[in-house]
Amino acid sequence: MDQLSSADAPASDVLPRRAVQRRQIQTIMALSYLTDTAVLALYALAGTTSLTTPPVFLVCALLSVTCFVLLSDAHFNDRFKDHYLVLQQMGVSFLLMLSFMYIVPEVGCVFLCSLFVIVALGSLRSTMLQIGIAWGVLTAGLAWLFLLTTIPISMPHGTFAERFATLFLFVVTIGRCMMVGMFSSALRESFYTQGLALKEAYRRIEELAEFDELTGAHNRRSIMHALVEESERAIRTKSPCSIALIDLDFFKKINDLYGHPVGDEVLRTFAITMFANVRAIDKFGRYGGEEFLLIMPETAEDTAEKVADRLRMIIADIDWNSISPGIAVTMSAGVATLRHDEAPENLLLRADMALYRAKDRGRNRIEHA
């Protein structure tokens, strides 16, 4: 198992959470060993095995758990990619069960049943490779026990007390396997919930990457991408496509006189007004600062200029005093219509030149390229 490099080491806030997860697994293992000890105690009371068998087994089992708990608390596990040390823990458990199966074969069924629980529990955190290795190791151990020794591994049932102990063994083994299944189901549900949360986070990230946080309009990268797409579609379908490069007049003075919070509110109000007065197929985005780009698919030259002028009048007629007394906002725009085989960059350049003329000729006006 490869150790982690310092660059791959987990963040410090992850380590305590990992330790808690490992402690949960160790607790489940300890409870499972206690259950085995209870079954062994029943067999001991029935006279099937020695009275020393249950306490000796419990001491050995809890020592193995304690060793892994101490390693976990010392964060030794965090040096490895598999911080649960699944193979190591399964290997120790296999050795424990096979050893006691050999030492006290008269109650060997107890340890055989425990192997099922160990494998089920270990599989919760195993990779396919780890499962394959564990299966191979266990197969080799069982082959040695059954084929290379002659010890009689028994399932006691001669007396009523033994039959009761054996019944109890199978009931608690089935119960433990069911508990592992329920735990696995809870893990899957947790992973599913985390997956949904992660998808929502990704969706939000993509949304933030596409839209301007202040105005809700497409950001520069997104609106430029839309411009390329609409230009290619217009050329491919031989349909008209126009754009309007818009600038809020004297916006710097608004920031200087009324403050940036007022300027931000002006930008938001302007964007909301634009959204309310353009078509669903139009694309509106923040080109930069107080400049915005409106893409109007399937819109010819004369119509685009009329649309831009209508928007100009709507903006000028807004009661901006509700934001701050005495404030007035107007817009200027340069309108350009895509030519045959024209690159989006050139279309935008012509709109920018038209906007420059609109500003040079007094602002609050529309100029066509």
Disulfide bonds with the S-S distance in Angstrom:
none
